[in-house]
Amino acid sequence: MRRKLSIMLVTLFLFSFLSLNNSNVTAVHNAEFPTNGCANPTQTLHVGVVSGQLKFNVSKIEVAKGACLQVFFKNPDNVQHDFTVKCNTTLSNGTVQTIELIHMDTPSAMTVNHTWQMPNLDMKVPFFCEVPGHRAAGMVGDFILGTPTNSSSPGFEFSTMLLGFTALLVAIPVLRKIRN
């Protein structure tokens, strides 16, 4: 009887531990991503390359989820750069697919602009330059969409918490029966 009680308590502990969710979202499960263009910008972003250096002029970008984002990307250098934001999504069949939220190429000494429809999600992913060697040299920063939970304090997904609570409600009467 004590052995069954111990097994149930260990199972409940493991379930609670596994329900912890790292909220610094870089993988989105079964999300629908809108197309890249939109007609009426609700937010504007000016990002550029620091002249003569392999770095962006910003290290952190915050964007409202669901925003129609107009991006102006300035490249003052005499070499090509780009501005890219990607995330991974898990499809319903279990395969992981990389989604490009933003990708803008700029030839040397030019400013380009485009509008992008952002998904209605909270996430924190990197932005970077995909030109070989540039990301490794420091052309990278944080792209924060919406208000992702701080990754240093793990949170719980509501459905997992509800399932855990239900399991506890079922376990209490069973434990009482085992004890008696």
C-alpha positions in Angstrom: 0.0 0.0 0.0 2.8 2.4 0.9 4.5 1.4 -2.4 1.4 2.4 -4.4 1.3 5.7 -2.5 5.0 6.4 -3.2 4.5 5.6 -6.9 1.6 7.9 -7.2 3.4 10.8 -5.4 6.5 10.3 -7.6 4.2 10.3 -10.7 2.5 13.5 -9.6 5.8 15.1 -8.9 7.2 14.2 -12.4 4.0 15.4 -14.0 4.3 18.8 -12.2 7.9 19.1 -13.2 7.2 18.2 -16.8 4.4 20.8 -17.0 7.0 23.6 -16.5 7.0 25.6 -19.8 10.0 27.7 -20.9 8.1 30.7 -22.2 11.0 32.1 -24.3 9.2 31.0 -27.4 11.4 30.1 -30.4 9.2 27.2 -31.5 5.6 27.7 -32.2 3.3 24.7 -32.4 0.7 24.5 -35.2 0.6 28.3 -35.7 -0.8 29.9 -38.8 1.5 32.6 -40.1 0.0 35.3 -42.3 1.5 36.4 -45.6 4.4 38.9 -45.5 2.6 41.9 -46.9 0.0 44.2 -45.4 -1.7 47.4 -46.6 -1.9 49.8 -43.6 1.2 49.8 -41.3 0.4 50.0 -37.6 4.1 50.1 -36.5 7.3 51.4 -38.2 10.8 50.1 -37.6 14.0 51.8 -38.7 17.0 49.5 -38.5 20.4 49.8 -40.2 24.0 48.8 -40.3 26.6 50.7 -38.4 28.8 52.1 -41.1 32.1 50.2 -41.4 31.2 47.7 -38.7 29.5 44.3 -38.8 26.7 45.3 -36.5 23.2 46.6 -36.5 22.3 50.0 -35.0 20.0 48.3 -32.5 20.4 45.2 -30.4 16.8 44.7 -29.4 13.6 45.3 -31.4 10.1 45.2 -29.8 7.0 44.7 -32.1 3.4 44.4 -31.2 1.9 41.0 -32.0 -0.4 41.1 -35.0 1.1 44.4 -36.2 1.4 45.4 -39.8 5.1 46.3 -39.6 6.7 48.7 -42.0 10.5 48.2 -41.9 13.1 50.7 -43.3 16.5 49.0 -43.6 19.5 51.2 -44.2 22.8 49.8 -45.5 25.5 52.6 -45.7 28.3 50.1 -46.4 29.8 49.2 -49.8 29.0 45.5 -49.1 25.7 43.6 -49.2 23.8 43.1 -45.9 20.4 41.7 -45.0 17.9 41.8 -42.2 16.3 38.5 -41.3 14.0 37.2 -38.6 13.1 33.5 -38.5 11.4 31.1 -36.1 10.6 27.4 -36.1 7.1 25.9 -36.1 6.0 22.4 -35.5 3.5 21.3 -38.1 0.5 19.0 -37.3 2.4 16.0 -38.7 5.3 16.6 -36.3 7.8 18.0 -38.7 9.6 21.3 -37.8 9.6 24.0 -40.4 11.5 27.3 -40.4 9.3 30.3 -41.0 10.8 33.5 -42.3 9.0 36.4 -40.6 11.2 39.1 -42.2 13.9 39.0 -44.9 15.2 42.1 -46.6 18.3 42.2 -48.8 20.1 45.5 -49.4 22.7 46.1 -52.0 25.5 48.4 -51.0 24.7 51.9 -49.9 21.0 51.7 -50.1 17.8 51.9 -48.0 14.9 49.6 -48.7 11.5 49.3 -47.1 8.7 46.7 -47.0 5.6 45.9 -44.9 5.3 42.6 -43.0 2.2 41.2 -41.3 3.3 39.8 -37.9 1.7 36.8 -36.4 -0.6 37.2 -33.4 1.9 35.4 -31.1 4.3 36.2 -28.3 7.8 35.2 -29.0 11.5 36.1 -28.7 13.7 35.1 -31.6 17.0 36.5 -33.0 17.3 38.9 -35.9 20.5 38.7 -37.9 22.3 39.2 -41.2 22.5 36.0 -43.3 25.5 37.1 -45.4 28.2 34.4 -44.7 30.3 35.4 -41.6 28.2 38.4 -40.6 26.0 36.8 -38.0 29.1 35.2 -36.4 30.8 38.6 -36.4 28.0 40.1 -34.3 25.2 41.1 -36.7 22.6 39.7 -34.4 20.0 41.0 -31.9 16.7 40.1 -30.1 13.4 40.4 -32.0 10.6 40.5 -29.4 7.1 40.0 -30.7 4.3 40.8 -28.2 5.1 40.2 -24.6 6.9 36.8 -24.1 7.3 35.7 -20.5 10.8 36.2 -19.1 12.7 33.0 -19.7 14.4 33.2 -16.3 11.0 32.5 -14.6 9.3 29.5 -16.1 5.5 29.6 -16.4 2.8 27.0 -16.8 0.6 26.5 -19.8 -3.1 26.8 -18.7 -4.1 23.5 -20.2 -1.3 21.6 -18.5 -2.1 23.2 -15.2 -5.8 22.3 -15.6 -4.8 18.7 -16.4 -2.5 18.6 -13.3 -5.3 20.0 -11.0 -7.7 17.4 -12.3 -5.2 14.6 -11.7 -4.8 15.8 -8.1 -8.6 15.9 -7.6 -8.8 12.3 -8.9 -5.7 11.2 -6.8 -7.0 12.4 -3.4 -10.0 10.0 -3.2 -7.8 7.2 -4.5 -5.2 7.8 -1.9 -7.8 7.9 0.8 -9.2 4.5 -0.3 -5.7 3.1 -0.3 -4.9 4.4 3.1 -8.2 2.9 4.6 
